[in-house]
Amino acid sequence: MALKINELCINCDVCEPACPNRAISMGPDIYLIDPALCTECVGHFDEPQCVMVCPVECIDPDPEHPETQAQLLDKLARLQAEGTAP
């Protein structure tokens, strides 16, 4: 399942550089996570890095984008093949 930043975001700027897939960017008011790029750090780390660094705990699972571990690994492989993810 992709992750989503909620309205508690304080725009502290620590999540964006922590994302290995460059799925996080600044939106009109708060940071946003692109579900097409978010793999919850599967294949990179044991835990989502944005969640680990967030000081206000404003990052939640996105119920609109449910994915299994296998689907997240497939997404990572596709992103790597496209050159979108390291």
N, C-alpha and C positions, 0 to 999 in steps of 0.2 A: 504494500500500500504506500503510495506517495505520502509525503508529509505536507503540512499546511501551517503557515504562520498565522496566528490569530491576532485579534485587535489589541492584545496586551503588548505587542511589539513596541519597543522604545527606540527603534532605529539606532541601536548601539554599534552596528557595523561589524560585529564579530562573526556572524554566521556566514556571510557571503564568501569570505576567503577560506573558510573551513570546508566548504563543499567541494569534494573531488570531481564532481561532474558539472560544476558551474551551473547548477540548477537554480541558484538563488540570485535574485536581482532586486533592485529597488523599484517598488511600485509607486503609484501616485501618493500614497500615505505611509505605507509600511512595506517591509520586504515581502517578496512573493517567492514561492517555490514552483517552478515549472514541473508539473507532474510527468511530462514526457521525458524529462531528464533526471528526475529523482529516483534513485535506487535504494534509498535509506542507507546508503554507504555499503550495501551488500557487495561483496567482492573487493572492497577496499579496507573496511574496518569492521569490528564487531558491533559497534553501536553508531547510530547516526551522529556525525560530528557536529552538525548544527545544534542538535539537542544537547550535546555535551557542553558546548561553549555558551549556550544561551543563558544569560543571567536572570531572566524573568520567566523562564519556562513557558514560552508562548508558542511552541511548536508541537503540533498534535498530528496524529494520523488523519489523513484526508479520506473520509468515508466515501467520497465520490470516486475514488480511484483505488479500489481494493486489488491487491496483487499478492500472489504467493511468493515464497522465497525463490522458487524456480522461475517464476515470471520476472522477478527482479534481476536474477542472474542473466536471463535471456535478454532483458532490456540493456543491461550493462554490456553484454557481448555485442549487441547491435550498435550501441553508442560507440564502443571502441572500434568496430569495423568501419563506422562512418567517420571516425576521427573526432567525434564530439567529446568523448571521455578519454582520460589517460589510461 
